[in-house]
Amino acid sequence: EPEVTQTPSHQVTQMGQEVILRCVPISNHLYFYWYRQILGQKVEFLVSFYNNEISEKSEIFDDQFSVERPDGSNFTLKIRSTKLEDSAMYFCASSDGGTFDYGYTFGSGTRLTVV
Amino acid sequence: AQSVSQHNHHVILSEAASLELGCNYSYGGTVNLFWYVQYPGQHLQLLLKYFSGDPLVKGIKGFEAEFIKSKFSFNLRKPSVQWSDTAEYFCAVYTGGGNKLTFGTGTQLKVEL
């Protein structure tokens, strides 16, 4: 069964440093997403990406965040200057038709710890 | 804006006990509803989904959920849980626009032998 792959599984970074979280979506999927889950809180939508541009973003997704599809396979989330409150589990997801009949698959997440 | 509430944050059951996890949403229009499960160290997996039609939806691993529109609810049920059902369960709603999901806070289920 096709999977969404995220690397690394766990990243520790110092406050103020830049981090890049990587995702390899399912190859024939067209829509890509990032969600995050702060420990003990709900999974929150960050951003959706389609046709090489952001289609929607949440209030959380401020200027410190950016997404990119640098090649045909990777989808990255960059946090420019990390803050303690960015510590969370970050989930990448992809879907193929923009509707849920076609499936919406999550990766296993990257746990980001900012110290 | 839509929201999803899961009132049970931690549930502990013995094997073979019946399970019901509550999920309520706030949105007056058409919704698509989902239950996801996350086993320890693994990714979010879709258990079941409701788009339209029969409000009683059957999913994988013996789970089912009932959509009650008048109560804005989509509770998850399983008649007899197993130790392997120990996981975190998330209810989510899609209301259109951007294809984003709005999640509840999740319920940690622990099944004891």
Interface residues (C-beta under 8 A of the other chain):
Chain A: E3 V4 Y31 Y33 Y35 Q41 K42 V43 E44 F45 S48 S55 E56 S58 F91 A93 S95 G98 T99 F100 D101 G103 Y104 F106 G107 S108 G109
Chain B: V4 N32 F34 Y36 G41 Q42 H43 L44 Q45 L46 K49 F51 F90 A92 Y94 G97 G98 N99 K100 L101 T102 F103 G104 T105 G106
